Amino acid sequence: MQRLLARDRDAVSEALNRIDDARPGQRERALELLGALERAARFPGPPRVGVTGAPGAGKSSLLDAIVRSVRAAGETLGIVAVDPSSRHTGGALLGDRIRVRSSASDPGVFFRSMAARERLGGVADATRAGVTVLAAAFDWVFVETVGVGQSETDVATLVDTLVYVAQPGAGDLLQFMKAGILEVPDVFVVNKADLGAPAARTAGELEAGLGLGSRDLSAGWKPPILLVSARDGTGIAPLVDTLRAHRGQLEAGGGLEARRARGKEAFVQDALERRYGSYGTAQLGGAAGIASRVRDARETSAFALVLGLGREIEDALRKPLP
């Protein structure tokens, strides 16, 4: 762990391999490491940014452009890229592919592809763990999803700022609203702004949809809609400035701590539900009981809670029925 906190790149790879090890007996060791990392981390840590959107919107190209901008400022980045899973091996189909185009040999950038493993939202079980590891060693952490199903909702529990990347001409306002896209992201980006009128039209549709939606704007942040071109770099610097501004707004208003707490609660509930099912979680009082336990254990890491509450469930299930 000390090597991770010292930003040893080799230690990052070793820790990620450990948490992604599915062999029996490895899970508890990984949870113990992650719990120790969370306890050692100083709040708030680096910004955690999710990048999502439909396939073909240019998320990877956009992320590549953001990498260049952030690196020009002398800051480092760790990126978890969630890929579709191979039906045969369960591993990531696309690997690191084009995401490392501009920074493959840059020691200040670390990419890790993880398989979605049949999760509807495309967020791998190990993604939160990957974010925790990278947050110990880099100035920024990004999560890019495959952009299918409910990925916007899933990744929102892992990050501080969620960026939705829209493709010009890909859908009208009704489609955005039906998909529930307008309710979750903190920043909207219309990529391929170099296309001109189609990009401007999509930005207008998003603007109109935000005006009709039911988002809670009481926290003082209205999601901006930015026209960006990853191809020629237009709008990349303003986008990075917007990410910094959102993080600053969250910290100033106390929203960051609340957001992290909601994400922690959602993670623990989801992890226990997937491992033990509804019958198992009922031993702790179901969703309400787990939520209460998580709130009462504010100083306990999410991973330590999964480990400890899981043991309680297992003990309860071993007891003979009355």
N, C-alpha and C positions, 0 to 999 in steps of 0.2 A: 504493500500500500504506500509506503514512503516513497518508493520510486515513482509511483503514479503522481503523488502530490508534488514531486520534484520535476514533473513534466517529462519523464523518460518515455520516449516514443515506443521503445521496445516493450516497456511495461504495459503500455496501453494495449498493444496487440495481444500480449499474454493474458491480460485481464478479460478482454473481449472473447478470446478463445475459451476461457474458463466458464464464462457465463453462458456461452452458446453450446456448451458440452451437454448433450442430452443423456449421457450414460448414467445408469443408476448410481446413486451415492454422490454425484457431483452437485446436485441441486442445492443441498444444504450448505456445502462449502461456498458455492457462489453467492447464496443469500447472505452468508456471514460476511464475506468480503464487501458486498454492496452495502450492507448495513453499516459496516465500519467506515466506508467512504462517505456515506450520508452524514454520519455523526461528525466526521472530521471536516466536512465542507463548511465553509463560512457562508452564511446567508448574505446576499442573495446569489452569489456566484455569477457565472457568465450568462449572458442572454441566451435563452433557448427558443429557437425559432422553427416553426413547422412550415413546410412548403408543400402545398397540395393542389390538386386540380385534375381535370380530366386528362387522360392520355393524349399526347399530341399537342398539349398547350405550350410545351417548351420549358417545363420545370427544370430539367437538367441543364439546359443551356442558360437559363436564367440564374441558376445556382452557380454555374461556372463563372458568370459575369460578376455575381456578388462576391465570389471568392477573390477575384482579381482586385475588386474595389477595397475589400477589407484588408487584404494583404498589403495593398499600397499604403495603408494607414499603419502598417507594422503590427497588426494583430493576427493571432492564429485562429484556426477553425478546426473543429472536429465535426464530421458529418456522418450521420446514420442514414443510409439509403435503403428503404424497404422495397424489395423487388418481388415480382410474382414468383411463386414456388414451382419447382419442377415436380410433376406428378410422380416421377420415378424415384428421385433422391430426396425430395423435400427441401433441397437447397435453392439458393437464389439462381434464377435462370439467366439474368443479364449481368450479374456481377458488377464490377466497377465501371464497365462500359465507357461511355463518353464523359462521365462526370469528372474524370481526372485529366481531361484534355489539356488544360492550361497549367495544371499544378501537380502533375504526376511525380515530379522529383522534388517538390517543395516540402522541406521538413516542417513548415508551419501549417501544413494542411494534411489532415488525416481523414481518409474515406473508409467506410466499412459498409458493405452491402449485407443485408439480412433478408432471409426469406420470409414472405408473408405467411407461409404455412397454412393456407386454407382459411385464414381469418377473413371474414367478410369485409372488414374495414381495411385490410391490407397492412395492419400494424402488427408486426411480429411480437410474440410473447417477450422476447429479449430486448425490445426496443427501449423501454424505460431503463432497463439495466445498462444498455449501451450509452444512453444519455448521461446516466450517473457517472460512468467511467470517463467519458469524454469531458464532462464538466469539471473533472478534477485536474485536467491537463491542458485545456485550451481556453482562449478568450471568448470564443463564440461556439455554440453548439447548434447545428441545424439537423432537422429530420425531414427527409423527403419521402413522401408516400407514393404508392403506385396509382393513387387517384381513382379508386373504384369503390362502390358501395358507400359505406358510412365513414370513410377515412377522415373526412373533415372533423366529425365528432370525436372519433377515436384519438386522433393526434392532438386535439385541443386539450386533452387531459394531461399531455406530456410536456407541453411547451408554454412559454409565457406569451408569445406572439404567434398567431397563425396567419399565414399569407396564402390567399387563394389566387391561383393563376388561371385566368380566363383566356380562351382562344377566340380571336375575332371571328364572328359569324358562326360560332359553334352552337348557339342556342339563343332563344329570345327570352324576354323577361319571365314569361310564364314557366319556362323550363327551369330557370334559376330558382323561382319561388317554390315550385313543386318539389324540387330536390332538397329544399331546406338549406340551400347554400348560403343564403343571405343572413342567416341567423347566427352564424358561428365565427367566421373569420374576423380578424382585427384590421387587416389590410387587404385590399383587392388590387391585383395587378392585371392589367390587360397587356399581355405580351404581344410581340410582333406589331408594335406601333408603327413600324415602317410601312405597313400595308395601307395606312392612311384612313380613309373613310370607314371601312369595316371595323377597325379598332375603335374609332371614335364612337361609332354607333353602339358597339358593345358596352363601352364605358357609360354611355348615356342610359342604356337599359339597366345597368347595375345601379346607377344613381337613382333612377326612378323607382327601382325595386326597394332600395334602402328607405326611400321616402314613404313607401307603402307598408313596409314591414313592421314587425312588432318588437324590434330590438330594444333592449333597455339601455338608454344613453345616459342614465343618471350618473355614471362614473366619469362623465365628461369627455369621452372619446367617441367621436364619430368616425367609423372606418373610412379612410380615404380611398379613392379610386385613382390609381396611378397608371399612366400610359408609359410603357417601357419597351425597349427593343434590346433583347439580349444580343442580337446580331451586331448592331452598331454601337451599343453602349448607351443609347439615349435613355435617360431617366434612371440609370442605375445608382448614381450618387444620391439623388433625392430619395430613392427607395431605402438605401442604407440609412440615410438621415431619419427617415420615418420610423424605421425599426428602432433606432436609438431613442427617438422621441416617445414611442409607445412604452418602451421599457422605463424611461424616466417618469412618465405619467403614472405608471403602475406603482413604482417605488414611492413616489411622492404622496399618492393617495392611499397607500396601504393595500392596494389591490393585488399586488404581487404575492404577498403572503397568503391572502385569501384564495387566490387562484391556485397556488401550490397546494394548499390544504385540500381544496376540492379535487385536485388531481390525485393526491395521495389517497383520499377516500375511495375514489373511483377505481384506482389501481388495485387496492387491497380487496375490495369487493369482487372485482372481476377475476383476480387471480384465484381467490378462494372458491368462487362459483365454478370456474372452469376445472379446478382440481377435484373438488368434492361434491359438486352438484347442489341442487336446492335442498336435498335431504341433509347433506353435510352442513351447509351453512345454517340450516334451521337449528342446529345444535347451539349456535351462538345467538339465536334470536332473529335469524334472517338478515335482510339488508339493513333494517333499522338497528338491530343489535350490533352488527359489525360497524355501522357508521358511528354509533355511540362509542364503541371501544376505540375506534381510530381517533375520534375527537378527544377522548380522555387521555390518549397517549401521544400528546403533541411532540414530545421530545424523542419519541421512539421512531426509528426510521421505518419507511414503508416496507422494506424488505424484511426487517426484523419482525414486524407485525405479521407479515404473511407466514413467516416461519413459526412464530409463537402461536398465533391463532390456528394455524394448520395443525400443530401438535395438540391443541385443545380439542379440535374437531376429531382427530384420530383417537384420542383418549375416550371421548364421549361415545364414539362409534364402537369401541371395544367393549363397553359396558353391556352386560346382559340386560335384555328388556325386563321391566318389572312384571 
